[in-house]
């Protein structure tokens, strides 16, 4: 499982309701993208995928590129 936690850069608070999508390097899925997930009250979006290389999009903007595994915190 891959968990993405979205945190505000300015306040340090968890951000609820942000649209998160994973992009995978290689031929993982059609278009190499996961389905959209939205952050919960803890600022977390959960994806049922094993680890991979790729990127994280939050509200359509790339916020992280690298190894996708475990829990990743992104600041916006």
C-alpha positions in Angstrom: 0.0 0.0 0.0 1.1 3.5 -0.8 -0.1 6.4 1.5 0.3 10.0 0.5 0.0 12.6 3.2 -0.6 16.2 2.0 0.5 19.0 4.4 0.3 22.8 4.1 3.8 24.4 3.7 2.6 27.6 5.4 0.7 26.2 8.4 2.0 22.6 8.7 -1.6 21.4 8.9 -3.0 18.3 7.2 -5.1 19.1 4.1 -8.4 17.4 3.6 -10.2 17.0 0.3 -7.1 17.3 -2.0 -7.2 15.2 -5.2 -4.2 12.9 -5.4 -3.1 10.6 -8.3 -0.1 8.5 -8.8 1.8 8.3 -12.1 3.9 5.2 -12.7 7.0 4.9 -14.8 6.7 2.1 -17.4 3.5 0.3 -18.5 1.6 -0.2 -15.3 -1.9 1.0 -16.1 -3.6 2.5 -19.1 -2.1 6.0 -19.2 0.2 4.9 -16.4 -2.0 6.7 -13.9 -3.9 5.5 -10.8 -7.5 6.5 -10.1 -8.0 9.7 -8.2 -8.2 9.5 -4.4 -9.0 12.3 -2.0 -7.3 13.1 1.2 -9.2 12.3 4.4 -9.3 14.4 7.6 -5.7 13.3 8.4 -4.5 14.6 5.0 -4.0 11.1 3.7 -4.9 9.3 0.5 -4.4 5.6 0.3 -3.5 3.5 -2.8 -3.6 -0.3 -3.0 -0.4 -0.7 -5.1 3.0 -2.2 -4.4 6.1 0.0 -4.6 7.1 1.5 -7.9 8.9 4.5 -9.5 6.8 7.4 -10.5 5.3 10.7 -9.4 2.6 12.1 -7.2 0.1 14.7 -8.5 -1.9 16.8 -6.1 -4.8 18.7 -7.7 -3.2 18.1 -11.1 0.3 19.4 -10.3 3.4 17.2 -9.9 4.5 17.4 -6.2 6.9 14.4 -6.0 9.0 12.2 -8.3 10.9 9.1 -7.2 10.2 5.9 -5.4 6.5 5.3 -4.5 6.3 3.1 -1.4 5.1 3.2 2.2 4.1 6.7 3.4 5.2 9.8 1.5 4.6 13.3 2.8 4.2 16.1 0.3 4.0 19.8 1.1 1.9 22.2 -0.9 
